[in-house]
Amino acid sequence: MQVPLSKFYYLVVLWAKSMKILYVSFLHPAVAPGGAQQIAYEMFEAATEAKFEASFLAAIDPNNPLKLSKPGAVITGFEGRPHEYLFFPQNYKHDTFQINDERTLHFLSEFLQDIAPSVVHIHHYLFASTDLIVLCKKVLPSAKIVLHLHEMLAICMKDGQMLTSDRRLCYASSPVACHKCFPESDPDFFFIRKEMIQSAFRLVDHFVAPTNFLMNRYIDWGIDKNRITAIPNGTKRDAGFRPQGRSEQVNRFGFFGQIVDNKGLDVIFHAALSLIKDPSVRRPIVIDINGSNLRFASPRLKSIYEEYRVRRDELATAGVEINFLGEYDRAGLAARMARVDWVLVPSVWWETWALVVSEAWLFGKVPIVSNLGALSERVEHLKNGLHFDVGSSVALAQTIKSCAYNAALHEKLGSAAPQIIDNFKMLELHQPIYNF
């Protein structure tokens, strides 16, 4: 891939010999696909192609079932790829993002000294730990530390989702509010947890968030507004990543994502039932389900998922065809997108970016999203996509009804899709933060 010949590119050539950047991610997209690790890796690729001396360190979940290293290994290479490494933290504490293992910290410290980057861009502290920030400041005192916030894990111990135990939206964390979700931990624990995380965060030179929504959540939590910047995530233009045509009837809808509770797949299934009960709905309507990781879903969602798999023929006979297409990877995304006209994003949590929205626009599809968080910030209702009330299968069914067979609406919304920056432009936008 040829690097764009912009002013930025010429500036990079001048700085490349002296600028060394270490990108740190939780997981590696080749090990486990996901938005945060994909974005981190694409920044590494852009920096490498732009002639920086870039390295990539992927922190691996200690419970990952894959045998990716020899027992006891802390940091290894990865498949012989130049400047790519895997990090295996030992005695990692999920609740406070700390590593209680001196041997692990010793090898991590040696790795940082060997790489000797002038910029450490941490794309996630999950598995990499907040101890990494402390070590960077200790062994690389002159290095710039940039922390990319992809989620709200520091704010919310419930997987950063900001959802209560009964799955209501949570608007702010507090020791008592968090104690209600985790009654086994007293409020003092959550006070101390916040202090410990913020203590490490005070060593960060600058924070980056992909949306104003996420940036403001962290400002409310305690990050100085002068130390954080909102920069949209870029998306690498792989072969085939271009606008596609639509079906003649524009009656094909698709879900793309993890089969887990917070993605709202049950909202789609219940909407399908509403559609077959409405005699005014034009049929057929086709809904593709693309995704995997059902093993991480709750028993409730697993039961609903299996129920609708069993009822697939019944629904198809009634005019709503649900196709369970399973897991997909980046190489197969274009083919999956080619099957649909509209992309459904029925998340029941806030979402902080939603890579699938960018992918929908890149392929010329129209996103239909829950009206909350980063989704409602990125997608403007009736301008470049559609909103529906979060968690409402009735509202989603009505939206699907209004979209199917409505080519004029698809044309109007699709033509207003915003420009999605690529990974090189994303790297360029970090120029002031890296202090070129």
N, C-alpha and C positions, 0 to 999 in steps of 0.2 A: 504494500500500500504506500503510495507516495505522500509525503508530508506536505500539507498545503503551504505554498510559498507566500506567506504573509509577513508583515513586519515582525510578528512574534517569532516566526521561524528564523529570520536573520538574527534576531536578538539571542535566540537559543544557541545558535552556532557560536556566538561570541562567548557565551557563558558555559557551554557544555563541558569544557575540560575541568572547570573548577566546581561545578554544581553536581553534587551527589545526592540522590534522593532515595530514601528507603520508604517503600509503601508497606504498610502493615494492614492485614485484613483478618477477619475471622473467617476461617475456612478458605478453600481455594475453589474457584468455579469448576475446575476439572474434577474435584472430589465431591462437591455438593453444590449444585446450581442454586443461585439465589441472587437477589438484586444487589445487596450491599457488596458482596464479594465480586460480582461481575463488574460493578462500577469501579471498584478499587483496582481490579486487574486491568481494565481498559485504560485507566490513568497511567498505570505502569507501562502498558504497551505504547501509549502515546509518548510518554517521556523517553522510552527507549528509542523509538523511531525518530524522535526529535533530537537524538544524539546526547541526551543526558546519560550520566552513569547511574542507572536506576536499578534497584533491587526490589524483590517482592518477598515478603515473609507472611505466610499464611498460618494462623494459629488454628490447631485442630482440636475439636472436641475430645476431651479425654475418654469419653464413652463411645467414640466413633467405632463401629464394628469392623471397619476395613483395617487390614494389617498393612499399614503404610510405612512402618519403620521397624527396626530391631528393638526388642525389649530394652528399655532404659535409655533409648536415644532421646535427646532433647531437641536438637535442631539438625535436620538433614537436608540434602538436596532433594530435588523432585524430578524424577524421570529424566535426569540428565539435562534439564532445561537450564540454560545459562541464567545465573543471578536469581533463581527462584528457589525458595526454601520453605520447608514445613517446620512448624514449631509445636512441640508436644508438651504442654504444661503439666506438671505433676502436682497433686494436692491442690487443685484449683477450687476456689470457693465461689460458687455461682452467685450467692447472695450479695457479696461485697466486691466481686471481681478481683480477688487477690490470690496470689500464689504462695502457699505456705510450704515452700520447699527451697532451701538454700542452694541445693545443687542446681535446680532449674534456673534460679536467678543468677547463679555464677556463670553458667553457660550462655545465658541470654546476654549478660553483661559483656562477656568475651566476644560474642557475635557482634554486638553493637560497636565495640572497639575495632574489630577487624573490618567491618564495612565502613565505619567512620563517615557517615553521611552528614551533609551540611543541612539537610532538611529531613525530618522524620514525619511522614504524613500517615497518621494512624486512622484507618477507616472504621475501626471498631475496637472497643476495649473488651468485648466478650471473648473469653478464652485468652486473648493477648494480655489481659489484666491491666488494671491501673498501675500495677507495679512497673510496667514497662515505661510509663510516663516518668516515674520517679527515677528509674535507672537511666533513662535518656538524659535527664537533667544532671545526673551525677557523673556519668562517664562521657557525655557529649555536651559539656556546658555551653559551647558556642553554637550548637545546632538549633535550628528553628523547629519547634514542636507544633504541629498542626493536628487538631483532632476533628475528624469528620463525624458529625452526629447523624446516624442513619435511623435512630429509633429513640425511645424514651426509657431505656432500661435504667439509667441513673435515677430517674424520677420515680419509676414504678417497678417494684420487684415482681409484679405479676406479668413477667415477660415483656415489660415495657408497653403493654397494651392500653393502660389507663382504662381498664374495665373492672367493675366491682365483682365480687364473688357471684352475685346473681346476674352478671353480664349487663349491668347498666353502665352507661358512659360515666367516667370519672373526669372531673374538670380540674382538680388540683390535688396533689398529694399532701399528706400531713401525717405525723406520727400516729394519731388516733385513727384517721381514715385507713391507713395501711394496716394497722393492727386489726381492724375489722375484717380485712381480707386474709390476714395471717394471724389468727388469734393465739397461735402457739408462740408468737414473738411479741413481747410487750412493746409499748410505744417508745420506750427508751432506746430499744434496738434500732428503730427506724430513724430516730434522731441522730444516733451515733453513726449509722450507715451513711446518712446524708453528709455528715461532717467528714467522714473518711473519704468519700468520693470527691467532695468539693476540695478537700485538701490536696488531692492529686491533681484535680482540674486546675487549681491555681498555678500549677507549674506549666500549663499549656500556654503557648504564645498566642495562638489564635484558633478559634473554632469556626467550623463551616457547617451550615445546615442547608439542605436542598430546597426548603420552602420557608416562606415567612411564618407559616403556621408552626413548624417545628422550632424555628429560631425564637419565636415569641414564647413558646412553652418553656424553653430553657432560660430565657431572660427572666420570666416569672419565677423560675425555680432558683435563680441566683447567679447566673452568668452575666457578667458586665456587658451591657449592650454595645460597648465600644470594642469588645474582644470577640465578636461573632459576626459573621457575614453570611447572607443567604446567596448561594450560588446553585443554579439548577444543575442536576446531574446530566451529563452527556451520555450519548449512546453511540457506540461504534457502528459504522455503516458496513456491516458484513455484506457479502455478495447476496443479492436477492432482497435486501432491505430497501424496498421502494414501494410507492403506492400501487395497489392492485385494483382490478375492476370490482364491481359489485354484481351480485346476482340480479337477474331480471326482476324478480319479485321482492328483492331486499327483505327476505323473510328468514334470514339465517343469523343466529345469535351464537356467541361463543363465550365461555368462561375459560380463563387462563390463569392458573395459579396453584398454590398448595391446597390440598384437600384437608383443610383444618378449620376449626370452628370460626375463627375470627374473619375468615374470607366470605362468610355468608352464603355458602352453597345451598344451605337449607332454604334460604329465601327464594332461590331460583326454583327449587323443586316445588315448594308450596305455590309459587306463582304459576307453575305449569298446571297445577290442579285448578286454580282459578280460571285459567284460560280455557280449559276444556269444558268448564261449567257455564261459560259465557257464550250464548248462541250467536252473538253479534261479532265474534272474533273471526276474521278471515283465516282460513286454514289451507295448507298446512303451515305450521311454524316449526322450525328446526333449531334445536339448542345443542351445541357441542360442549362437552365437559372435558377440558384438557388439564391434566394435573395428576399429581401423585401424593405420596406421604400420608395416606389415610391412616397409617399406623399411629400417627401423632394426634389424630382426632379423638374427641371424647366418645364414650360409648353411645351417647345420644346421637351424635352426627353419624357415627358408623352405622347405627341402626337405620337412620333415615336414608343414608346413601344406599344401603343394601335393599331397603324397601322399594326405592325408585328404580333400582336395577331390575328387580323382579317385575315391577309394573311397567317396564319399558314398552312392551307390546300393547298393553292396554291403552297407554297414553298415545302411542303412535296411531292406533285405530281411531282414537278420538281426535286426531289431527295435530298433536304436539309430539314431535319426534325428538327424543333425547338420546344422544350418542355419547357413550362413555369411551373416550379415545385414549385415556391413560396418559402416562408420562410422555413428555416431549423435551427435547433439548434445543439449544440455540440454532443448531444446523437445521432442525426440522420445523422451526417456528414459521417460516414463510409458507410452507405447505399447509400448516394448520390454519394460519390466518387467511389463506386463500379460500377456505371453506365458509367464511363468515362475512357478514356485512356490518354487524354491530358487535361491540365487545362489552360484556357485562362485568361490572366491578361492584358487587353487592356487599362490600366489606361492612362488618358491624363494629369495627374498631376504627380509630381515627385515621389510620394510614399517614405516613410521613412523606411519601413520595409517590409510590405506586408506579413502578417501572412499566407495568402493562399498559398504562395510559399512553406513555411515550411510544411504545411499540404499536399500539392501535393507530395512532396518528401517522407513524412512519409508513404503515401499510395501507393507509387510506381508509381505515375503519373508524366508525363513530363510537366513542365511549359513552356508556350509560352507567352512571356512578351513584353511590350513596351520597347524600348531601351533608357531608361532614368532613372536618379536618382538611388534609392536603388535597383530597379529592375535589372538594367544593372550591378550593383555591385555584387548582389547575384547570379544571373543566368549568367553563362558563355556560350556565344553563341556557339552552336555546340559541347559543352562539356557536360553540364548537363541540357541543355534546349535550347530554341531558342528565338532570338530577332526578332522583326519586327519594322518598322518605326512607331514611335508614331503617333497615329491619322489617320494612312493610312489604310483604309478598303481594298484597292487593295493589299497592302503588306500583310495584315493579310490573305486575301483570298489565295494568293499564298503560304503562309506558311501552311495553312490548307490543301491545295491541295498536297503539298509535304509530309505532315505527314500521311494523310489518306492512309490506306492500305500499310504502310511502316513499317513493323514489325522490320526490321533490324535497322532502325533509332531509333525506340522506345527503342529497346534493348540496343543500344549503349548509348543513352542519359540517360536512366533510370538506367543503371548499374553504372553511374558516379555520382549519386546523393550524395551530401555531407551529412555528419553526422549532424543531428539536435540535439542539446543539450536538455536535459530535464530541468524541473524547479529546480531540486536539483543541477545540474551542474551550472545553472545560479546563484543560491544562492552562490555556492562555489566561482564563479568568482568575486563575490562582496566582498569577504573576505578582500582583502587589503583596500577597500574603507570604509568598516564598521569599520576598525581599530581593528580587533581582537587582 
